[in-house]
Amino acid sequence: MLLPLKLFLPALLTIFAPILLAAEAIAAAADQCLALAQNSKSLVQRASWKVAQLKPSEVRLTYIGHSTFLIESPGGVKIATDYNDYVRPSVKPDIATMNRAHDTHYSHFPDPAIPHILRGWSDSGEPAVHDLTVGDVRIRNVPTNIRTWDGGTRPYGNSIFVFEIAGLCIAHLGHLHHTLTTQQLVQIGQMDVVLVPVDGSYTLDLDGMLEVLQALKAPLVIPMHYFSQYTLNRFLTRIEDSFDIVRNEVPTVVVSRATLPAKPQVLVLPGG
């Protein structure tokens, strides 16, 4: 004897509700990086060391050091930025992005078990092109140029990687050496979170980097590539008139669109 379908509906809804919520988040994020970000009045939620399961609207960022972050999606996808042989996360990422300015930003021998290894340059000298979806994460890149040791220019030697996750648009600027053109800004789109190198010498100078951040208009900026507290504080002093400064006690933060700061904020995660 067949039982009425309505008897099974509560159980089915319980099982499939998280999947539906995640699908809605992915669909909403598909084009939103190229649109204006919605304003939010709440503060960034700071994570503790305890790793909790993410809600469908949340992304976890952990600063590993130098230019490497571990980015985790609600669907469990793990990304390591500027993956190299010196500073790595303790877990194997599903995606590793790399840039070529120095060997602290790439690896000649990345872990072969990593399913997706994305180089921000091509050996042919042509722009690297990446646009792929892995689970609930879309990754794309915008190529930029880098300086050479003799003062020249290597076209397309760096990539700004953009991650679209859980309705958030996150940009990792890599080893950025110049301000951005109008075309590059359009390709990048409206960002919610920007991971920015702030050393002011090996990468872009501080005035140039502030110009980039003002053009990107992201509500949340997280510094990287600062080597020392002196270098970090020099950047913070330069930018404090335009951004609120918040220092986190741990290197991990959980972010969602609902928790983006109302006023542009620099969030310092311990590392270097």
Helices and strands as residue ranges (DSSP letters): G 5-7, H 9-29, G 32-34, E 45-46, E 58-65, E 68-72, E 78-80, E 95-98, E 116-119, E 131-134, E 137-147, E 153-165, E 168-172, H 182-188, E 193-197, H 206-216, E 220-224, H 229-239, E 244-247, E 252-256, G 257-259, E 265-268
